[in-house]
């Protein structure tokens, strides 16, 4: 959590410095950009993610595994944005193509095994369909602030829930639904709009495909995804 908080503070400081510089500018770039019924963009992001887990009653009944915790890991996002204008301050933002590459991990502390600490990694290639309603402020010279709320459907192309030879795996389901909350800035340049953005995504569906025969899976009950994403969109 310390690294996530440090990243948020650093990004916020950069936003404030850039905002102050842009507000001071006098040239009004791309005056008719926000009046268009729709526009497109490319989004590139960096994410930090982990799992929120609950333990199965078996965890208390057996003492071979002493503790389980999820480790924060990094990933990349690549998305195509379609922005549909609803009014002067509201927009519908959808991503017809959104790929997220990430790797999450569990750290197990064991009592009887030769290696007391074991890390089990779970890789994901997520094909998503995010949709958000964005509320934006009035434009101040070449800067506009916006917030958004919405959700996303996820399909994990690298899901391992159907594998049969998986004695030491933690199986995760293919489908997930997440709610998203975030904020960003539209920065207007002469030929494009740059939008730095931060968002938090919380999964609502239990991803764990529990198998009582798997050593590292049977001590866990529910698994939910948690992600913080920093991204840049060019429109």
Residue, then its C-alpha position, 0 to 999 in steps of 0.5 A: x500500500x505504501x508504494x500505491x500511496x507514494x505513486x498517487x502523491x507523485x502523480x498529484x504533484x505533477x498534475x498540479x505543476x502542469x496545471x499551474x503552467x497551463x492556466x497561465x497560458x493565453x493561447x486557446x488551443x482546439x477551441x471546437x474540440x469539446x463541441x464534437x459529438x464524438x472523438x477517439x483516443x489511444x490510452x496507455x496505462x501502468x497498473x498496480x494490482x493485488x487480490x483481496x482474499x478470504x480464508x476457507x475454514x480449512x485454513x484454521x483446521x490445518x497448520x501446514x500453511x501458516x499465512x497467505x497474503x497477496x503481493x502488489x504487482x505491476x502491469x500495462x494497459x493498452x486501450x482504444x477510447x471512444x468519447x460520446x458527448x452527452x452535454x456540456x459537462x457529461x460524456x459517455x466514455x467506452x473502450x471497444x478494445x482494452x487489453x490489460x497485462x498483469x501478474x499477481x502473486x500470493x505469498x505462502x508461509x509454510x510450517x513443514x516444507x523445506x522452503x518456508x516462504x513460497x510465492x505463487x504467481x498468476x498471470x492474466x491477459x485481460x480483454x475488457x469492455x469499460x464504460x464510464x460516465x464522465x463529468x467535466x468542469x468548465x474549461x480554463x484556458x487549456x485545462x479541464x478537470x474531469x471525474x468519472x464513474x462506471x464499470x467494466x466487464x473482463x474476460x481473462x484470456x490466460x485463465x487457468x480454471x480448466x487445467x487438470x494437471x495443476x497440483x500447485x496452481x490457484x485457479x481463477x475464473x475467466x469472467x469478472x465485473x469491476x466498478x471504477x472511479x477516477x479523475x483526470x485532466x484534459x490538457x489542450x495542445x495545438x494538435x491533440x489533447x493529452x489526458x493524464x488519469x488515475x483510477x481505482x477498480x474493484x472487482x465484485x465477483x469471486x474469481x476463485x475456482x476453488x479445488x479442495x484437492x489443490x494444496x495452495x487453493x483449498x485454504x482460500x475461499x474468495x478472491x477479489x481483484x483490486x487495481x490502481x491504474x495511472x494512464x495517459x490518453x491522446x485524443 
